[in-house]
């Protein structure tokens, strides 16, 4: 056991200072929290703003060097109500980078990769200034996604390799069918 939790964790990221930033849950968590990798008492890093309809700060990603963390601000069960945000851990300044999208990851090419509606997007990101530097473009279509919690099944390694799980959205039912030459479907 590392620490008592504030509920179900929605993502975690290990920082170079040997602390882990954890995404909180809908009910009990104040936002993001940090715990020593060796265990100990968690400390609050962000506080969700109920006046803005925030229900969680999830899917953290500590940037290389450990100065800042990317995360998703969750307001509802759709990607268009979520926001990609950044927190400067040295100053405590938090700001929204993008409306819409979830689960931001930093690529060593200098891009922020994130998911929205089964698609991965990439946008130039200046890691020193913690600012976007251009327009987002699609990278991959058909990535397994759960829009209820903003989960997008992908990651980017330190060398820039992208891995993802192909598929439809969680909860969508799929079945095999026979299709005749006239295009009529018959369930198998």
N, C-alpha and C positions, 0 to 999 in steps of 0.2 A: 504494500500500500504506500503510495506516494503522499497522499493528502486526503482529507475529507473533501467530498465534492459538493458542488452547488446543484447537483442533478445530473442528467445525462450530458456527457461531453459531445459537442459537435465539432470535432477536429482538434488537433494538437500539433504544435510545432516546437522542436527542440532548438534552442538558441545556442550560440557559441559561448555564452556565459554560463552554460550548464543549468539553465532554467528552461522550463517548458511552459509555453503560452497555450492555454486551453480555451476553446470556445464553449460557452455556457449553454444552458438549456432554456426552454421557454419559461418555466415557472420560477425556479429558485435562483438562477444565476444573475448577478448584477450586470454582466457583460463578459469580456475576456478576463481571465485571471492567470496568474503566474505562480508556479510552484518550483522549488529547487529539484533538480533531477535526482538528488539523493533522498528526497522526501522532506516534508516539513509543512508549515502552515502556508496556505495559499494567500496571495495578496491580489486585490482587485486592480486591474490594469485599465479597463474601460467600464463605463456605466451606461447601460442602455437608457435612452430618453423616451419614457412612456408618453410624453406630450407630443412626440413626433410619431407615435405608433410603433416604436421599435419593440420587437419581442425577443431579439437576440443579437449577439455579436458572435458569428460562427466562422469556421473554416480558416483559422489563422495561418499565416505563412511568414516566418521570420526572414527578413531580407539578409543577404550575405553581409557579414560584419556585425549583425545584431543591432543596428541602430534603430530599425523600424520594423513594424509588422503590418502586413496586408491582411484584411479580413472582410467578411461580408456582414453588412447590416441587414437584418431580416425584419421586414414589416408585415409580411403576409405570405401566402402560399403560392406566389407567382414570381417569376424572375423579374418582371417589369416593376415590381414593388420593392425589390432588393437593391442594395447599393454596394459598390466596391469602395472600401475606405482604406486609409493608411493612418497609422499612429506612429509618431516620432517618439520613441521610448526615452530619448534624452530630454526632450522639452515637454512632453505630454500633449503636444498639439495633435489633434485628430481632424482629418478632413475627408470629405467624399471625393473620390476620383472619377467614378462613373455611375450614372444611374442605370439600373438594370444589370443583371448578371450576377454570378456567384463563384465562389471558390477560387480566388485569385492565386496565381503562382507566378513567380519570377523566373524568367529564362535568362541564362547568361548572355544571350544575344542582345540583351537590353530591352526585352519586351515583357509586358504583363500579359499573361495568358489567363483567360477566364471562360466560364461556360454560361451559355444562355440558350434555353430551349433546345437542347440536344446538339448544340454547335459550340465548338471552341473558337474563341476570337483572340486575336493578338493585337496589341497596341504598343507603340514605342513608350518606354518608361525610363525616365532619368532617375536613377537610384540615389544619386547624390542630392538632387533637389526635391525628390519625392513628388515628381510631377509627370504627367503624361506629355508626350511630345508629338502627337499626330493622331491619325484616324485609325480606328479599329478595322481589321480585316478578318474574314473567316479563315480558319486554319483547317478544321476537320468537321465534317457533318456526321450525324448518327452516333453520338456519344451517349452512353447510358446515363440517365439523369433522373433525379427525383425532385420535381418542382416543389413538393410540399416542404422540403427542408433545404432546398438549394444545393443538394448533393450532386456533383458532377464527377463521374468516375474517371479521373485522369491525374497525372502528375508529370512533373518535369524534373529530371535529374540535374545534378550540379554540372554535368558536361553538356547539358542541353537536350538530352534524349527525351522524347515525349512518349509516354505510354498512356493508353486509354482502353476502356472497355466499350466495345461497339454494342449498340442495342437501342431499343426504344425506351421511352420513359417508364419508370417503375409504375406499376398499377395498370398499365395498358395490357389488355389481354391479347395474346397472339395465338393463332392456331394454324395448323396445316390444312390446306384445302386442295381438292382436285379442281382443275380448271379445264373445261372442255374447249373445243376449237371455236365455239361461239362466245367464250368468255364467261360462261356461267360457272359459279363456284359451288362446290359441294364439300361440306365439312367432312373430315376424315375422323 
